[in-house]
Amino acid sequence: MVCKQKSRHFIHIDMKNMINKNSYYEGLLQDFFAASDGCFCLFMTFFYQYNQIFEFKSELSQLFQMLYQTELQNSEILSQLIIEMGGDAKFYSHSKSFLSCYSVDYVKGTSQIFLDDIEKLEVSIIQNKSLINKIDDPKIKEKLHTVLKNKQKCLKILRENHLKNCLIKK
């Protein structure tokens, strides 16, 4: 068993579960995890939106809470995969382009938030499918399919809420 320190906590990695080191796969996963349009950036965007909405619209705050929690779960899956490959899930892309809060979209209008989030999730789903096609390892593919299903579920819910909250009320 190997222990890697992550801030004040240690992550225990069972050597039986280690994936063969593959810097190509690691780079692809790192980009999907922490690039400016990666899962962690989506988490930050949804978390910001939740913080802006939760005092005013409880139904929408529950939606954005579910969205940010799902993207946090997706980020955890990706970071664990990167670590299992012997990498370090840092907050920058494979090309060392650092993740920053500039990547978060600070739009405040409800209709525009829905449209932007739907577009971001559609792009992320396309990236997720592309990533799955580039990877041969069945264990990695399985976890990426879990992330894909999470994103597709969120997109469906976002579209339904956009219709209910923005289009029908007009």
N, C-alpha and C positions, 0 to 999 in steps of 0.2 A: 504494500500500500504506500502511496506517495501522498504527501501533504503539501499543498501549495497555499501560501498565505495570501489571503484576499482581504485587505484592510486589516481589521482586528480579528477576523474569523479565519479558520482554516477550512479548506475544502478537501475532503478525503476522496481520493480517486483510487478505486480498486484497479490494480494492474491488469486484471482479467478483462476489464471493460475498456481498456485503452484502445484507441483506434490507431492504426499505423500512421505514423507521422507522414503528412503529405502537405507540403507547403503550398501547393496549388489550391487544394481544398480549403486549407486554413485561410488563405487569402480571400477566397470566394466567400467563406462564412464570415470573415472579419468585415468585409464590405457590407454584407447583408445585415450584419449586426450593428455596425457603428458608423457607416458612411452618412453623409448629410441627408440621405433619403432612406436610411436603414431603420430597423425595428426600434432601436432605442430612441431615435429622433421622433418616430411616431408616438412612442410612449410619452416623451416630453411634451409633444403637441397636445395629446389627449389630456394629459395631466393639467396642463395650463388651461385648457378649455373647461375642464371640470372645476378648477379653482375659480374661474370667472363666472360660471353659471350656477354653482351649487346653492348660493344664497337666494337666487331669484326663481329658479324653475326646478323643482325637486325631481320631476320626471326626467328632464334632460340631464340633470346632474347624475342620476342613476345610470343613464346611458353612457355618459362620458367616463364615469367610474368603471363601468364594465369594459369600455374600450381601453382605458389606460391599464387596467389590471391584465387584460388579455395580451396587450403588447409587452407588458413587463414579463409575463409568463413566456411569451415568444422569445424575448431577449435572454431570459434565463436558459431556455433550451439551447439557443445559439451559443451563448457564452460557455455553457457546459460542454457542448460539442468541441469548441475551440480548445478548451482546457484538456479534454480527453485526447485531443490530437497532440498534446504537448505544447500547445501555444499559450498565449496570454491574451485574454479578452479585454484589450484596452479600448479606450474610447477614441479610436481613430480608424480610418480606413486602411486597407492593406498598403496603399500608396502613402501612408503617413499623413493624410489630410485629417486634421483633428476635428472631432465633432464639437460643435459649439451651439449655443442657444440661438445663434443667428439662423440656424436651420429651422427653428420653430416658427410657425406661421401665427402671428399675433392678431389675426382677423377677429373681429368681435361681433359682427352681424350674424345672427343665427342661420339664415339662409346661406350666406357665403361660407360659414364654417362647415355646414353640411356638404356643400358642393366641393370645397377644397379637400375635406376629409375623404369623401367618396373617391375623388381623383387620386389622392395619395394611396389609398388602399388598393385601388385598381392597379396602379403602377407597382405597388409592393407585391401584389399577387402575381403579376407578370414576371417580376424579378424572381419570386419564389419558384415559379414553374421553370423558369430558365435555369435556376440554380439546381433544381432537382434533375434536369436533363443533363447537366454537366458533371454530375457526380455518379459514380458507379457503386460506391459502398452502400449495401442494403441498410445497414444500421443508420447511417446518416440520412439516407433517403426517407426512411420511416419517420425519423424525427422532423424532417423538413415537411413531410406530408401532414404531420400534426400541426405545424405552424401554418401551413396552407389552409387547412380546414378551419383553424381559428380565424384567420383573416377573411375567408369567404363568409363565415358566419357573421363576423362584424360588419362586413360590407352589406350583407342582406339586411341586417338590423338598421344600419345607417340609412339605407335607401328607403326602408319602410318609414322610419322616423322623419326623414326629409319630406316624404309625401304627406305624412300626417301633420307635421308641424309647420311646413312652409308652403306647400302647394295647395293643399285643400283649404287652408284658412284664408286664402286670397279671394 
